[in-house]
Amino acid sequence: MSEKAAESQSFESTDDNRVVGPLTHARHVAFDGEIELERGSKLDGVRCAFETWGELNDDASNAVLVCHALSGDSHAARHGEDDDPGWWDDLIGPGKPIDTDHFFVICPNVLGGCRGTTGPGDLNPQTGKPYGADFPRITIGDMVTVQKRLIDHLGIKRLRAIIGGSLGGHQAMSWVSRFPDATELCVVIASSARLTSQALGFDVIGRNAIQTDPHFYDGQYYDQPERPDTGLAIARMLGHITYLSTEVMEKKFESDRHDPREVATSFEQRFSIGSYLAYQGQKFTTRFDANSYVTITMAMDLFDLGTSRLQLMETFGEAQCEFVVVSFSSDWLFTPHQSRDIVNALTALDKSVTYAEITSPRGHDSFLINEDIAKYAPLIQSRLGDVDRIPPSISKVESLIINEIPENASVLDLGCGDGHLLAALKQRGHQKLVGVEVAQSSILNAGRRGLNIIDYDLNEGLPAFIDNQFDVVVLSATLQAVANIEKLFDEMLRVGKRVIVSFPNFAYKKLREDYVVRGRSPKAPGEFGYEWFNTPNRRFPSIADVHDLCQRKQLRLVDEYYFDASTGEVIAADDDPNLNADTAILVMTRE
């Protein structure tokens, strides 16, 4: 690799997909009259900058609102091959997951920003000078108020979707809490119902760096020879660290940590990461305003939809849309736990929601990185209507399970795999269907079927669900992979009125022969087909074992089926199924 190429790779970041100069495709609309702000102030003559892709259809039903993050702007995607790159190019465009051949996409710059929408750098009509520090304190709700004015101006009654990551996710959630019928779909990516105290602390330090810069001039620096670029650069350097994970930083800088790149800067460059942060910080000052950074981060810090499940249920209770929520495993700024809090409230409300925690080493920045966009984009694409229409292939076990589920019953499928059983139930006409799965590839495949799937570890129980929320809970071929089986049984019978469990019988005669005759760990086709050292099976229950557990838990067996899957032979209950059957299905309720 050449020295120039190495330097380019060393400085590479998601900030590279930001336009420094004028946004040539930005349009503007000015609103008449005053806009009342949530904290009591007013703004007169507000202007909103926005960009659009695609065409609005005749009934204005194909509009998708995209909300940007802190350092973003209206330029979410290219408008053509000769255009500057957009910050979500891999998600938005012709033939892409948000397909602009079918959807009319709108991305506005937020209120308080510095890329065309009214912000601190604009003239105050009362004084004829830039607002500066006199710009009123705004909230995420105020940003949404301006966006609502824009959507009304465009003649759109209801959006097809509202999609946002990070601060954009805050906006999306504010939309559906303030205007419950505004959209058919709300997509929240790498976001939270409020900032953690740690995240808020980083913002406080960043604002202090700006406001103590000698060139800040109490925010009235626009007519001064110098601006608070040092403070803004430090704020961005600090913020940039929070977007990365430990793993990414080690990979990016560890090999040459004592070999900094030369950058024209006054910042320390003793280490390679110092050169990188100096470069990113200084580059940020060429396209962003310090007062806007203070204004927007303060709005983020004030954002609070609630901390408890009850508060979040009150926030989303009136929402009339489907939800997709996405988090990233290495994101410590907006953690997966925070996303699960949102999902838990939505599931308790019986809202249609799919949740995926994407495994990624890239931290908070993951939602903007191509490799990770490819992982979560299918969930958005399917919810926008591009659903996998392939008929589900049903096994004999699943056919028997379906026969045990009453017509129109609500069903929770634990360990649902790629959702083929739920897809068959959906095809049969069931309306309330939810799957729980932890394998990422299975979640995405189930999502492509248009199913509601929640990424959740069954070893943690089922805290996302409330008592008696489902008519039937299904646990199919998953029992043996769960660590705390007794707790899971209690949870299934708490959230469901009837429970159907299918599992492989580890007392099956062919498996016994492996131990007794060959002296080897049991192995056979199907769920038994693993080596002792790589099996996902954490438990090895027999039919007799599960019967004992049911008796101990005082459960009533409504139905039971046993058969040898290798031959298709049904084994009668009085024909020693514990020896002769390799698969069991038990249907149970509380006594």
Beta strands, then each sheet from edge to edge (+ up, - down):
strand 1: 27-30
strand 2: 34-36
strand 3: 42-44
strand 4: 47-53
strand 5: 63-67
strand 6: 92-93
strand 7: 98-99
strand 8: 104-108
strand 9: 161-165
strand 10: 185-189
strand 11: 322-328
strand 12: 353-358
strand 13: 411-414
strand 14: 433-437
strand 15: 452-455
strand 16: 470-476
strand 17: 496-504
strand 18: 555-564
strand 19: 569-570
strand 20: 583-590
sheet 1: 1+ 4- 8+ 5+ 9+ 10+ 11+ 12+
sheet 2: 2+ 3-
sheet 3: 6+ 7+
sheet 4: 15+ 14+ 13+ 16+ 17+ 20- 18+ 19-
end
